[in-house]
Amino acid sequence: MSAFAASRGKAWRFAAPSVIPGFRATFGFTIFYLSLVVLFPLSLLILRASELGLAGLYGVATEPRVAAALRTSFFISFAAAAIDVVFGLVAAWVLSRYEFFGRRFLDAIVDLPFALPTAVAGISLAALYAPNGWIGEPLAAYDIKIAFTRWGILVALVFVGLPFVVRTVQPLIAEIDAELEEASATLGASRAQTVWRVLLPPMAPALLTGFALAFARSVGEYGSVIFIAGNIAYVSEIAPLLIVVKLEQFDYTGATGVATIMLAISFSVLLAINLIQAWSQKRFGHV
């Protein structure tokens, strides 16, 4: 086939009618849906917070209890997302590259935090890691306490965030050709060199996406944390719980201020992660 005929065939394929409406209709629906579900509620929150002014928001953020809760939420969420990236990558690799008995059952277990009510997860984790629990009691013999401390928050957030990393990375691992590893070994690369120079670079965008999703879920997690955290002010109190406490005290201004501060910090962190992800996609490309 000549180049002219090929170009005409390609143009005809692009001109063929699609079962999905055109750009204007789909774009308009997307903007309407996002505005109704996301932008409108957030705009009302920002509008309500604007009554405080920058000085008022700064005053709320610098309250000792609020500052402690924000540090607890964001720092532990960041640590939990980092742990999820490591163990999620390993789990996704095993599920994608190996065939073994019970593989489908284990693959289904990964999605359990998606379907399990967060309160059930929190109660289960608290029962396991409590001083008299199956895991907590042996640890207590070594003076290690998990439940009702910040370590309990970390365990709960790792639990709820792991599926995001696994499901984000797993399809990409399935697309990586095993011949790349064989070629690397043939050229004399060690296993560590193959992992760092051949496998990880193309998976970097997916890992960053999984990290961002796990971090976002962890920051806003409430149900599974309050049962295992202990909820001690200045120690193991998370920001979402503090918002609920302020609402119960009819401190709507303070609750709005904390929520707005969380929104600003979360958006800034996710924007930075997305920029790094875009850079990594440009730098390493796709498999």
MODELLER restraints for C-alpha pairs under 7 A, 6 or more apart:
rsr = mdl.restraints
at = mdl.atoms
rsr.add(forms.Gaussian(group=physical.xy_distance, feature=features.Distance(at['CA:45:A'], at['CA:256:A']), mean=6.87, stdev=0.5))
rsr.add(forms.Gaussian(group=physical.xy_distance, feature=features.Distance(at['CA:45:A'], at['CA:260:A']), mean=6.93, stdev=0.5))
rsr.add(forms.Gaussian(group=physical.xy_distance, feature=features.Distance(at['CA:46:A'], at['CA:260:A']), mean=6.57, stdev=0.5))
rsr.add(forms.Gaussian(group=physical.xy_distance, feature=features.Distance(at['CA:49:A'], at['CA:256:A']), mean=5.98, stdev=0.5))
rsr.add(forms.Gaussian(group=physical.xy_distance, feature=features.Distance(at['CA:49:A'], at['CA:257:A']), mean=5.87, stdev=0.5))
rsr.add(forms.Gaussian(group=physical.xy_distance, feature=features.Distance(at['CA:49:A'], at['CA:260:A']), mean=6.72, stdev=0.5))
rsr.add(forms.Gaussian(group=physical.xy_distance, feature=features.Distance(at['CA:57:A'], at['CA:257:A']), mean=5.83, stdev=0.5))
rsr.add(forms.Gaussian(group=physical.xy_distance, feature=features.Distance(at['CA:60:A'], at['CA:254:A']), mean=6.73, stdev=0.5))
rsr.add(forms.Gaussian(group=physical.xy_distance, feature=features.Distance(at['CA:60:A'], at['CA:257:A']), mean=6.35, stdev=0.5))
rsr.add(forms.Gaussian(group=physical.xy_distance, feature=features.Distance(at['CA:60:A'], at['CA:258:A']), mean=6.94, stdev=0.5))
rsr.add(forms.Gaussian(group=physical.xy_distance, feature=features.Distance(at['CA:61:A'], at['CA:67:A']), mean=5.81, stdev=0.5))
rsr.add(forms.Gaussian(group=physical.xy_distance, feature=features.Distance(at['CA:65:A'], at['CA:233:A']), mean=6.66, stdev=0.5))
rsr.add(forms.Gaussian(group=physical.xy_distance, feature=features.Distance(at['CA:65:A'], at['CA:234:A']), mean=5.72, stdev=0.5))
rsr.add(forms.Gaussian(group=physical.xy_distance, feature=features.Distance(at['CA:68:A'], at['CA:234:A']), mean=5.27, stdev=0.5))
rsr.add(forms.Gaussian(group=physical.xy_distance, feature=features.Distance(at['CA:69:A'], at['CA:234:A']), mean=6.66, stdev=0.5))
rsr.add(forms.Gaussian(group=physical.xy_distance, feature=features.Distance(at['CA:69:A'], at['CA:237:A']), mean=5.47, stdev=0.5))
rsr.add(forms.Gaussian(group=physical.xy_distance, feature=features.Distance(at['CA:69:A'], at['CA:238:A']), mean=4.79, stdev=0.5))
rsr.add(forms.Gaussian(group=physical.xy_distance, feature=features.Distance(at['CA:69:A'], at['CA:239:A']), mean=4.82, stdev=0.5))
rsr.add(forms.Gaussian(group=physical.xy_distance, feature=features.Distance(at['CA:70:A'], at['CA:238:A']), mean=6.78, stdev=0.5))
rsr.add(forms.Gaussian(group=physical.xy_distance, feature=features.Distance(at['CA:70:A'], at['CA:239:A']), mean=5.42, stdev=0.5))
rsr.add(forms.Gaussian(group=physical.xy_distance, feature=features.Distance(at['CA:72:A'], at['CA:236:A']), mean=6.92, stdev=0.5))
rsr.add(forms.Gaussian(group=physical.xy_distance, feature=features.Distance(at['CA:72:A'], at['CA:238:A']), mean=5.98, stdev=0.5))
rsr.add(forms.Gaussian(group=physical.xy_distance, feature=features.Distance(at['CA:73:A'], at['CA:219:A']), mean=5.93, stdev=0.5))
rsr.add(forms.Gaussian(group=physical.xy_distance, feature=features.Distance(at['CA:73:A'], at['CA:238:A']), mean=5.20, stdev=0.5))
rsr.add(forms.Gaussian(group=physical.xy_distance, feature=features.Distance(at['CA:73:A'], at['CA:239:A']), mean=6.03, stdev=0.5))
rsr.add(forms.Gaussian(group=physical.xy_distance, feature=features.Distance(at['CA:74:A'], at['CA:219:A']), mean=6.20, stdev=0.5))
rsr.add(forms.Gaussian(group=physical.xy_distance, feature=features.Distance(at['CA:76:A'], at['CA:154:A']), mean=5.99, stdev=0.5))
rsr.add(forms.Gaussian(group=physical.xy_distance, feature=features.Distance(at['CA:77:A'], at['CA:157:A']), mean=6.71, stdev=0.5))
rsr.add(forms.Gaussian(group=physical.xy_distance, feature=features.Distance(at['CA:77:A'], at['CA:215:A']), mean=5.64, stdev=0.5))
rsr.add(forms.Gaussian(group=physical.xy_distance, feature=features.Distance(at['CA:77:A'], at['CA:218:A']), mean=5.21, stdev=0.5))
rsr.add(forms.Gaussian(group=physical.xy_distance, feature=features.Distance(at['CA:77:A'], at['CA:219:A']), mean=5.70, stdev=0.5))
rsr.add(forms.Gaussian(group=physical.xy_distance, feature=features.Distance(at['CA:78:A'], at['CA:215:A']), mean=5.97, stdev=0.5))
rsr.add(forms.Gaussian(group=physical.xy_distance, feature=features.Distance(at['CA:80:A'], at['CA:154:A']), mean=5.87, stdev=0.5))
rsr.add(forms.Gaussian(group=physical.xy_distance, feature=features.Distance(at['CA:80:A'], at['CA:157:A']), mean=5.87, stdev=0.5))
rsr.add(forms.Gaussian(group=physical.xy_distance, feature=features.Distance(at['CA:80:A'], at['CA:158:A']), mean=4.96, stdev=0.5))
rsr.add(forms.Gaussian(group=physical.xy_distance, feature=features.Distance(at['CA:81:A'], at['CA:158:A']), mean=6.83, stdev=0.5))
rsr.add(forms.Gaussian(group=physical.xy_distance, feature=features.Distance(at['CA:81:A'], at['CA:161:A']), mean=6.72, stdev=0.5))
rsr.add(forms.Gaussian(group=physical.xy_distance, feature=features.Distance(at['CA:81:A'], at['CA:211:A']), mean=5.44, stdev=0.5))
rsr.add(forms.Gaussian(group=physical.xy_distance, feature=features.Distance(at['CA:81:A'], at['CA:214:A']), mean=5.31, stdev=0.5))
rsr.add(forms.Gaussian(group=physical.xy_distance, feature=features.Distance(at['CA:81:A'], at['CA:215:A']), mean=5.19, stdev=0.5))
rsr.add(forms.Gaussian(group=physical.xy_distance, feature=features.Distance(at['CA:82:A'], at['CA:211:A']), mean=6.73, stdev=0.5))
rsr.add(forms.Gaussian(group=physical.xy_distance, feature=features.Distance(at['CA:84:A'], at['CA:158:A']), mean=6.05, stdev=0.5))
rsr.add(forms.Gaussian(group=physical.xy_distance, feature=features.Distance(at['CA:84:A'], at['CA:161:A']), mean=6.56, stdev=0.5))
rsr.add(forms.Gaussian(group=physical.xy_distance, feature=features.Distance(at['CA:84:A'], at['CA:162:A']), mean=5.05, stdev=0.5))
rsr.add(forms.Gaussian(group=physical.xy_distance, feature=features.Distance(at['CA:84:A'], at['CA:165:A']), mean=6.56, stdev=0.5))
rsr.add(forms.Gaussian(group=physical.xy_distance, feature=features.Distance(at['CA:85:A'], at['CA:165:A']), mean=6.04, stdev=0.5))
rsr.add(forms.Gaussian(group=physical.xy_distance, feature=features.Distance(at['CA:85:A'], at['CA:207:A']), mean=6.53, stdev=0.5))
rsr.add(forms.Gaussian(group=physical.xy_distance, feature=features.Distance(at['CA:85:A'], at['CA:211:A']), mean=6.14, stdev=0.5))
rsr.add(forms.Gaussian(group=physical.xy_distance, feature=features.Distance(at['CA:88:A'], at['CA:162:A']), mean=5.88, stdev=0.5))
rsr.add(forms.Gaussian(group=physical.xy_distance, feature=features.Distance(at['CA:88:A'], at['CA:165:A']), mean=5.34, stdev=0.5))
rsr.add(forms.Gaussian(group=physical.xy_distance, feature=features.Distance(at['CA:88:A'], at['CA:166:A']), mean=4.81, stdev=0.5))
rsr.add(forms.Gaussian(group=physical.xy_distance, feature=features.Distance(at['CA:89:A'], at['CA:166:A']), mean=6.36, stdev=0.5))
rsr.add(forms.Gaussian(group=physical.xy_distance, feature=features.Distance(at['CA:89:A'], at['CA:169:A']), mean=6.78, stdev=0.5))
rsr.add(forms.Gaussian(group=physical.xy_distance, feature=features.Distance(at['CA:91:A'], at['CA:166:A']), mean=6.68, stdev=0.5))
rsr.add(forms.Gaussian(group=physical.xy_distance, feature=features.Distance(at['CA:92:A'], at['CA:166:A']), mean=5.11, stdev=0.5))
rsr.add(forms.Gaussian(group=physical.xy_distance, feature=features.Distance(at['CA:92:A'], at['CA:169:A']), mean=6.52, stdev=0.5))
rsr.add(forms.Gaussian(group=physical.xy_distance, feature=features.Distance(at['CA:92:A'], at['CA:170:A']), mean=4.91, stdev=0.5))
rsr.add(forms.Gaussian(group=physical.xy_distance, feature=features.Distance(at['CA:93:A'], at['CA:170:A']), mean=6.93, stdev=0.5))
rsr.add(forms.Gaussian(group=physical.xy_distance, feature=features.Distance(at['CA:93:A'], at['CA:173:A']), mean=6.67, stdev=0.5))
rsr.add(forms.Gaussian(group=physical.xy_distance, feature=features.Distance(at['CA:95:A'], at['CA:103:A']), mean=6.76, stdev=0.5))
rsr.add(forms.Gaussian(group=physical.xy_distance, feature=features.Distance(at['CA:95:A'], at['CA:107:A']), mean=6.76, stdev=0.5))
rsr.add(forms.Gaussian(group=physical.xy_distance, feature=features.Distance(at['CA:96:A'], at['CA:170:A']), mean=6.44, stdev=0.5))
rsr.add(forms.Gaussian(group=physical.xy_distance, feature=features.Distance(at['CA:96:A'], at['CA:173:A']), mean=6.65, stdev=0.5))
rsr.add(forms.Gaussian(group=physical.xy_distance, feature=features.Distance(at['CA:96:A'], at['CA:174:A']), mean=5.79, stdev=0.5))
rsr.add(forms.Gaussian(group=physical.xy_distance, feature=features.Distance(at['CA:110:A'], at['CA:163:A']), mean=5.71, stdev=0.5))
rsr.add(forms.Gaussian(group=physical.xy_distance, feature=features.Distance(at['CA:111:A'], at['CA:163:A']), mean=5.93, stdev=0.5))
rsr.add(forms.Gaussian(group=physical.xy_distance, feature=features.Distance(at['CA:113:A'], at['CA:160:A']), mean=5.51, stdev=0.5))
rsr.add(forms.Gaussian(group=physical.xy_distance, feature=features.Distance(at['CA:118:A'], at['CA:223:A']), mean=4.86, stdev=0.5))
rsr.add(forms.Gaussian(group=physical.xy_distance, feature=features.Distance(at['CA:118:A'], at['CA:224:A']), mean=4.64, stdev=0.5))
rsr.add(forms.Gaussian(group=physical.xy_distance, feature=features.Distance(at['CA:119:A'], at['CA:223:A']), mean=4.89, stdev=0.5))
rsr.add(forms.Gaussian(group=physical.xy_distance, feature=features.Distance(at['CA:119:A'], at['CA:224:A']), mean=5.16, stdev=0.5))
rsr.add(forms.Gaussian(group=physical.xy_distance, feature=features.Distance(at['CA:121:A'], at['CA:224:A']), mean=5.50, stdev=0.5))
rsr.add(forms.Gaussian(group=physical.xy_distance, feature=features.Distance(at['CA:122:A'], at['CA:156:A']), mean=6.97, stdev=0.5))
rsr.add(forms.Gaussian(group=physical.xy_distance, feature=features.Distance(at['CA:122:A'], at['CA:223:A']), mean=6.64, stdev=0.5))
rsr.add(forms.Gaussian(group=physical.xy_distance, feature=features.Distance(at['CA:122:A'], at['CA:224:A']), mean=3.73, stdev=0.5))
rsr.add(forms.Gaussian(group=physical.xy_distance, feature=features.Distance(at['CA:122:A'], at['CA:225:A']), mean=5.97, stdev=0.5))
rsr.add(forms.Gaussian(group=physical.xy_distance, feature=features.Distance(at['CA:122:A'], at['CA:227:A']), mean=5.20, stdev=0.5))
rsr.add(forms.Gaussian(group=physical.xy_distance, feature=features.Distance(at['CA:122:A'], at['CA:228:A']), mean=6.13, stdev=0.5))
rsr.add(forms.Gaussian(group=physical.xy_distance, feature=features.Distance(at['CA:123:A'], at['CA:227:A']), mean=5.89, stdev=0.5))
rsr.add(forms.Gaussian(group=physical.xy_distance, feature=features.Distance(at['CA:125:A'], at['CA:228:A']), mean=6.83, stdev=0.5))
rsr.add(forms.Gaussian(group=physical.xy_distance, feature=features.Distance(at['CA:126:A'], at['CA:147:A']), mean=5.95, stdev=0.5))
rsr.add(forms.Gaussian(group=physical.xy_distance, feature=features.Distance(at['CA:126:A'], at['CA:227:A']), mean=6.31, stdev=0.5))
rsr.add(forms.Gaussian(group=physical.xy_distance, feature=features.Distance(at['CA:126:A'], at['CA:228:A']), mean=4.82, stdev=0.5))
rsr.add(forms.Gaussian(group=physical.xy_distance, feature=features.Distance(at['CA:127:A'], at['CA:133:A']), mean=5.51, stdev=0.5))
rsr.add(forms.Gaussian(group=physical.xy_distance, feature=features.Distance(at['CA:128:A'], at['CA:134:A']), mean=5.30, stdev=0.5))
rsr.add(forms.Gaussian(group=physical.xy_distance, feature=features.Distance(at['CA:128:A'], at['CA:135:A']), mean=5.47, stdev=0.5))
rsr.add(forms.Gaussian(group=physical.xy_distance, feature=features.Distance(at['CA:128:A'], at['CA:136:A']), mean=6.23, stdev=0.5))
rsr.add(forms.Gaussian(group=physical.xy_distance, feature=features.Distance(at['CA:129:A'], at['CA:135:A']), mean=5.28, stdev=0.5))
rsr.add(forms.Gaussian(group=physical.xy_distance, feature=features.Distance(at['CA:129:A'], at['CA:136:A']), mean=4.04, stdev=0.5))
rsr.add(forms.Gaussian(group=physical.xy_distance, feature=features.Distance(at['CA:129:A'], at['CA:146:A']), mean=5.95, stdev=0.5))
rsr.add(forms.Gaussian(group=physical.xy_distance, feature=features.Distance(at['CA:129:A'], at['CA:147:A']), mean=5.27, stdev=0.5))
rsr.add(forms.Gaussian(group=physical.xy_distance, feature=features.Distance(at['CA:130:A'], at['CA:136:A']), mean=4.97, stdev=0.5))
rsr.add(forms.Gaussian(group=physical.xy_distance, feature=features.Distance(at['CA:130:A'], at['CA:147:A']), mean=5.14, stdev=0.5))
rsr.add(forms.Gaussian(group=physical.xy_distance, feature=features.Distance(at['CA:131:A'], at['CA:137:A']), mean=4.86, stdev=0.5))
rsr.add(forms.Gaussian(group=physical.xy_distance, feature=features.Distance(at['CA:131:A'], at['CA:140:A']), mean=5.97, stdev=0.5))
rsr.add(forms.Gaussian(group=physical.xy_distance, feature=features.Distance(at['CA:136:A'], at['CA:145:A']), mean=6.96, stdev=0.5))
rsr.add(forms.Gaussian(group=physical.xy_distance, feature=features.Distance(at['CA:136:A'], at['CA:146:A']), mean=6.86, stdev=0.5))
rsr.add(forms.Gaussian(group=physical.xy_distance, feature=features.Distance(at['CA:139:A'], at['CA:145:A']), mean=6.80, stdev=0.5))
rsr.add(forms.Gaussian(group=physical.xy_distance, feature=features.Distance(at['CA:146:A'], at['CA:152:A']), mean=5.03, stdev=0.5))
rsr.add(forms.Gaussian(group=physical.xy_distance, feature=features.Distance(at['CA:147:A'], at['CA:228:A']), mean=5.27, stdev=0.5))
rsr.add(forms.Gaussian(group=physical.xy_distance, feature=features.Distance(at['CA:147:A'], at['CA:229:A']), mean=6.43, stdev=0.5))
rsr.add(forms.Gaussian(group=physical.xy_distance, feature=features.Distance(at['CA:148:A'], at['CA:228:A']), mean=5.15, stdev=0.5))
rsr.add(forms.Gaussian(group=physical.xy_distance, feature=features.Distance(at['CA:148:A'], at['CA:229:A']), mean=4.33, stdev=0.5))
rsr.add(forms.Gaussian(group=physical.xy_distance, feature=features.Distance(at['CA:148:A'], at['CA:230:A']), mean=3.86, stdev=0.5))
rsr.add(forms.Gaussian(group=physical.xy_distance, feature=features.Distance(at['CA:149:A'], at['CA:229:A']), mean=5.39, stdev=0.5))
rsr.add(forms.Gaussian(group=physical.xy_distance, feature=features.Distance(at['CA:149:A'], at['CA:230:A']), mean=6.11, stdev=0.5))
rsr.add(forms.Gaussian(group=physical.xy_distance, feature=features.Distance(at['CA:149:A'], at['CA:236:A']), mean=5.97, stdev=0.5))
rsr.add(forms.Gaussian(group=physical.xy_distance, feature=features.Distance(at['CA:150:A'], at['CA:229:A']), mean=6.31, stdev=0.5))
rsr.add(forms.Gaussian(group=physical.xy_distance, feature=features.Distance(at['CA:150:A'], at['CA:236:A']), mean=5.40, stdev=0.5))
rsr.add(forms.Gaussian(group=physical.xy_distance, feature=features.Distance(at['CA:152:A'], at['CA:228:A']), mean=5.54, stdev=0.5))
rsr.add(forms.Gaussian(group=physical.xy_distance, feature=features.Distance(at['CA:152:A'], at['CA:229:A']), mean=5.46, stdev=0.5))
rsr.add(forms.Gaussian(group=physical.xy_distance, feature=features.Distance(at['CA:153:A'], at['CA:225:A']), mean=5.70, stdev=0.5))
rsr.add(forms.Gaussian(group=physical.xy_distance, feature=features.Distance(at['CA:153:A'], at['CA:228:A']), mean=6.66, stdev=0.5))
rsr.add(forms.Gaussian(group=physical.xy_distance, feature=features.Distance(at['CA:153:A'], at['CA:229:A']), mean=5.32, stdev=0.5))
rsr.add(forms.Gaussian(group=physical.xy_distance, feature=features.Distance(at['CA:156:A'], at['CA:224:A']), mean=6.21, stdev=0.5))
rsr.add(forms.Gaussian(group=physical.xy_distance, feature=features.Distance(at['CA:156:A'], at['CA:225:A']), mean=5.93, stdev=0.5))
rsr.add(forms.Gaussian(group=physical.xy_distance, feature=features.Distance(at['CA:157:A'], at['CA:218:A']), mean=5.43, stdev=0.5))
rsr.add(forms.Gaussian(group=physical.xy_distance, feature=features.Distance(at['CA:161:A'], at['CA:214:A']), mean=4.42, stdev=0.5))
rsr.add(forms.Gaussian(group=physical.xy_distance, feature=features.Distance(at['CA:161:A'], at['CA:217:A']), mean=6.54, stdev=0.5))
rsr.add(forms.Gaussian(group=physical.xy_distance, feature=features.Distance(at['CA:161:A'], at['CA:218:A']), mean=6.54, stdev=0.5))
rsr.add(forms.Gaussian(group=physical.xy_distance, feature=features.Distance(at['CA:162:A'], at['CA:214:A']), mean=6.92, stdev=0.5))
rsr.add(forms.Gaussian(group=physical.xy_distance, feature=features.Distance(at['CA:164:A'], at['CA:210:A']), mean=5.54, stdev=0.5))
rsr.add(forms.Gaussian(group=physical.xy_distance, feature=features.Distance(at['CA:164:A'], at['CA:213:A']), mean=6.17, stdev=0.5))
rsr.add(forms.Gaussian(group=physical.xy_distance, feature=features.Distance(at['CA:164:A'], at['CA:214:A']), mean=5.83, stdev=0.5))
rsr.add(forms.Gaussian(group=physical.xy_distance, feature=features.Distance(at['CA:165:A'], at['CA:207:A']), mean=6.83, stdev=0.5))
rsr.add(forms.Gaussian(group=physical.xy_distance, feature=features.Distance(at['CA:165:A'], at['CA:210:A']), mean=4.12, stdev=0.5))
rsr.add(forms.Gaussian(group=physical.xy_distance, feature=features.Distance(at['CA:165:A'], at['CA:211:A']), mean=6.49, stdev=0.5))
rsr.add(forms.Gaussian(group=physical.xy_distance, feature=features.Distance(at['CA:165:A'], at['CA:214:A']), mean=6.88, stdev=0.5))
rsr.add(forms.Gaussian(group=physical.xy_distance, feature=features.Distance(at['CA:168:A'], at['CA:206:A']), mean=6.07, stdev=0.5))
rsr.add(forms.Gaussian(group=physical.xy_distance, feature=features.Distance(at['CA:168:A'], at['CA:210:A']), mean=5.66, stdev=0.5))
rsr.add(forms.Gaussian(group=physical.xy_distance, feature=features.Distance(at['CA:169:A'], at['CA:206:A']), mean=5.54, stdev=0.5))
rsr.add(forms.Gaussian(group=physical.xy_distance, feature=features.Distance(at['CA:169:A'], at['CA:207:A']), mean=6.34, stdev=0.5))
rsr.add(forms.Gaussian(group=physical.xy_distance, feature=features.Distance(at['CA:172:A'], at['CA:203:A']), mean=6.98, stdev=0.5))
rsr.add(forms.Gaussian(group=physical.xy_distance, feature=features.Distance(at['CA:176:A'], at['CA:287:A']), mean=6.60, stdev=0.5))
rsr.add(forms.Gaussian(group=physical.xy_distance, feature=features.Distance(at['CA:181:A'], at['CA:194:A']), mean=6.63, stdev=0.5))
rsr.add(forms.Gaussian(group=physical.xy_distance, feature=features.Distance(at['CA:184:A'], at['CA:194:A']), mean=6.16, stdev=0.5))
rsr.add(forms.Gaussian(group=physical.xy_distance, feature=features.Distance(at['CA:201:A'], at['CA:284:A']), mean=6.14, stdev=0.5))
rsr.add(forms.Gaussian(group=physical.xy_distance, feature=features.Distance(at['CA:202:A'], at['CA:284:A']), mean=5.93, stdev=0.5))
rsr.add(forms.Gaussian(group=physical.xy_distance, feature=features.Distance(at['CA:202:A'], at['CA:285:A']), mean=6.74, stdev=0.5))
rsr.add(forms.Gaussian(group=physical.xy_distance, feature=features.Distance(at['CA:202:A'], at['CA:286:A']), mean=6.01, stdev=0.5))
rsr.add(forms.Gaussian(group=physical.xy_distance, feature=features.Distance(at['CA:202:A'], at['CA:287:A']), mean=6.03, stdev=0.5))
rsr.add(forms.Gaussian(group=physical.xy_distance, feature=features.Distance(at['CA:204:A'], at['CA:280:A']), mean=6.76, stdev=0.5))
rsr.add(forms.Gaussian(group=physical.xy_distance, feature=features.Distance(at['CA:205:A'], at['CA:277:A']), mean=5.23, stdev=0.5))
rsr.add(forms.Gaussian(group=physical.xy_distance, feature=features.Distance(at['CA:205:A'], at['CA:280:A']), mean=6.03, stdev=0.5))
rsr.add(forms.Gaussian(group=physical.xy_distance, feature=features.Distance(at['CA:205:A'], at['CA:281:A']), mean=5.97, stdev=0.5))
rsr.add(forms.Gaussian(group=physical.xy_distance, feature=features.Distance(at['CA:208:A'], at['CA:273:A']), mean=6.96, stdev=0.5))
rsr.add(forms.Gaussian(group=physical.xy_distance, feature=features.Distance(at['CA:208:A'], at['CA:277:A']), mean=6.15, stdev=0.5))
rsr.add(forms.Gaussian(group=physical.xy_distance, feature=features.Distance(at['CA:212:A'], at['CA:270:A']), mean=6.37, stdev=0.5))
rsr.add(forms.Gaussian(group=physical.xy_distance, feature=features.Distance(at['CA:212:A'], at['CA:273:A']), mean=6.70, stdev=0.5))
rsr.add(forms.Gaussian(group=physical.xy_distance, feature=features.Distance(at['CA:220:A'], at['CA:240:A']), mean=6.64, stdev=0.5))
rsr.add(forms.Gaussian(group=physical.xy_distance, feature=features.Distance(at['CA:222:A'], at['CA:240:A']), mean=6.32, stdev=0.5))
rsr.add(forms.Gaussian(group=physical.xy_distance, feature=features.Distance(at['CA:222:A'], at['CA:241:A']), mean=6.88, stdev=0.5))
rsr.add(forms.Gaussian(group=physical.xy_distance, feature=features.Distance(at['CA:229:A'], at['CA:236:A']), mean=5.82, stdev=0.5))
rsr.add(forms.Gaussian(group=physical.xy_distance, feature=features.Distance(at['CA:230:A'], at['CA:236:A']), mean=6.28, stdev=0.5))
rsr.add(forms.Gaussian(group=physical.xy_distance, feature=features.Distance(at['CA:231:A'], at['CA:237:A']), mean=4.46, stdev=0.5))
rsr.add(forms.Gaussian(group=physical.xy_distance, feature=features.Distance(at['CA:243:A'], at['CA:255:A']), mean=4.86, stdev=0.5))
rsr.add(forms.Gaussian(group=physical.xy_distance, feature=features.Distance(at['CA:243:A'], at['CA:258:A']), mean=6.65, stdev=0.5))
rsr.add(forms.Gaussian(group=physical.xy_distance, feature=features.Distance(at['CA:246:A'], at['CA:252:A']), mean=6.73, stdev=0.5))
rsr.add(forms.Gaussian(group=physical.xy_distance, feature=features.Distance(at['CA:246:A'], at['CA:254:A']), mean=6.55, stdev=0.5))
rsr.add(forms.Gaussian(group=physical.xy_distance, feature=features.Distance(at['CA:246:A'], at['CA:255:A']), mean=5.46, stdev=0.5))
rsr.add(forms.Gaussian(group=physical.xy_distance, feature=features.Distance(at['CA:247:A'], at['CA:255:A']), mean=6.19, stdev=0.5))
